[in-house]
Amino acid sequence: MTKEQKLQEVAELTEKFNNCKNFYITDASTLTVETINKFREECFKNDIEYRVAKNTLIKKALEQAEGDYEGVYEVLKGHSSIMFAEVANVPARALKDFREKNDKPVLKAAYIDSDVFIGDGELEALSKLKSKEELVGEIIGLLQSPAKNVISALQSSGQTLSGLLKTLSEREG
């Protein structure tokens, strides 16, 4: 890799880190080309950008990017690949699903909205994170529930009230 290519790679990674606030660093070493291509396909299906880069270039890009990525530096050893995604939990779910049949890729670190998660032990918790859309849906459901109960109570009360009025009018007659 020439110096110009390295500078280009650092510039591209810096731009990705600035534009994408969720990324995972993994280790997929020892996987066959066929297996890693299957994983790349899964990433593509889930709108995850999967890139392999040298640790020194990743570190330089993180140093140039806006934000505090210092917690991630310690995992930049050995083989590293980066997963970029708009939705924070999607890479974790993709990793977890793929690892049902494979022992790798292993999660080295995840950076989600300025929080750093280190180690493969965090994969389970990260896969259970709810996306923004899921949280909004739950909140709307919770807000609608009391309103539905009030409407239902008013409707049933209205039927009871009309039955009571009908009975009273028949007594008078």
N, C-alpha and C positions, 0 to 999 in steps of 0.2 A: 504494500500500500504506500503510495507516494505521499509526501507531505501535503500536497494540494488535496489529495483524496481524503486524508485525515482531517484537514481543516473543513472540507465540505461536509464530512460525516458529523463532526462536532457541531457545525452550524445547523444541520438538519435536526440533530438530536436536541439541541438547545431550543429550537423552535417548537419541537414536539413537547418538550417539558414545559414550555411557557403556555402552550395552548391546551394541553391535556393535564388536568389536575389529578388524574388517577393512573397510576402505572404500577406494574408488578415486575420484579426482577426475579428470574428463574434460572435454574441450572438444568439443561437438557442434555448434558454430556452423556455419553455412552448409548444414547438412543440411535437406532439405525436411521439411515436417510429415509427409508420407507415410513417408519414410525413418526419421525419428525414432520414429514410431509402430511401425514394424517392429522397430526396436531395442528399444523398450519391451516388445513382445511377447516377444522373445527373452529379455530380462531376467526377465520374469514366469515364463516356462517354466523358467528356471534358478534360481528362488527368489532373485532379486536385486531389491532395491528400488532403483529409479532415480528420483532427484529432481533438479530444477533449482532452484537457489537463488542469491541474490546473494552475491557474495564477502564483503561486509562482514558479512552475517548468518552465513555459514559461519565466518568468523574469530571472531566474538563467541561462537558456540556452542562452537567448539574451545577458546577461552579459558576458558569456564565449565565445560567437561567435565573429568572426571578423566583425567589423563595428560599426557604431554609431546608436543604436536603442533606445536611451533615449526618443525620442518623442513618442514611442509606450507604454512606461511604464504606462502612466496615464490612459490608457483604460483597464488595466489588473485588472478589478473588476468584480464581479458577475460571470456569466457563460461565458466561452470563448472556442472557437474552432478556429482552424487555417486551412487556405486553402493555399496550396503550389502549384504554377504553374510556368512553364517555360515562358509562354506568359503572359505578365502583365495584359491584359484586359480580359482574359478569365474568371477568377473568378467573376469579376464585371458583365459580361454579364450573367453568370450562376445565380448569385444572383438576378439580375434584372428579368430574365425570370421566375425564380422560384417564385418570389414575386408577379407576376401577379395574382397568385391564393392563396398565403399565405402572412401573415403579417411578417413573419420572415424567414430566419435569417436576423438580422440587422447588418450592417457593423459598427464595432467599430473603426477599423483603417486598413489602407493598407500601406505596405512598398514596394515601387517599385523603384529599382535601386537607393537606398539611399534617396529617397524622401518619406516623411511620409504624409499620408492623414488621417485626423481624422474626424470621424463622418459619419453617414448614408447619410448626404447631399452630400457627395463626390461621391456617387455611380453613379449618372448620368454622371458626368465628366469622371470617371474611365472607364465606359462602352464604352465611345466614343473614348478612346485612341486607336491609331492605333498600330498594332503590327509591329515588325521590317520587316516582310515579306511584309505587306501591304505598308509600307513606301517605301521599295525598289521597289516594283511594280509600285507605283505612280511615283517615280523618273525616272524609266526606260521609262514609258509611256510619261513623259514630255520630256525626252531627245530624244525619237524616233519621237515625233510629228514634230519638226522642220525639221528633216531629211526627213520625209515623204513628207512634204510640198515642200522642195527643189527638191526632185526626181520627184514629180508630176509636178512641174513647168517646170523642164527640159524636161520631157516627152511631155508635151503639147507644149512647145516652139519648141521642135524638130519637132513635127507634123506641126506646123505653118511654121517653117523654110523650111521644105521639100515642103510644099504646095506652098510657095512663090517661091522657086527655080523652081518648076515644071511650075508655071505660067510664070516666066521669060523665061524659056527655050522654052515654046510654043510660046511666042511673037517673039522670035528671029527667029523661024522656019517659 
